[in-house]
């Protein structure tokens, strides 16, 4: 799938499914993986989109210099302490990831790995809940599709 499809899907969940109209949150949704997955820096995001958007993106960006297990642990640990905007964005991101994995799983992911991802995403979501009842329900609906 083209790279841009995922950020568009996250922004779509926020805007069209959860009714989020805050332009900063929606802009951050479109940019949320740029620092993590491209050569773009947080400073470049700030220069082009403002400090608030860059701050939201930074809150949901993993430190790729850390081992994967540590990055995953930190997502669970930090979920409760990020801003409301970042929580909305992070939960929409997890919803989209679960949708992708359940509907069109990566060919190299066995069922056990998909199941583990769902369980880990649920742990992250525990710290994000309460900001949007709609997003909470959407997450629960996707989590219910987890591999048995």
ABEGO torsion letter per residue (X at the ends): XBAAAAAAAAAAAAAAAAGBABAAAAAAAAAAAAAAABABBAAAAAAAAEAAAAAAAAAABBBAABBAAAAAAAAAAAAAABBAAAAAAAAAAAAAAAAAAAABBBAABBAAAAAAAAAAAAAAAAAABGABAAAAAAAAAAAAABBX
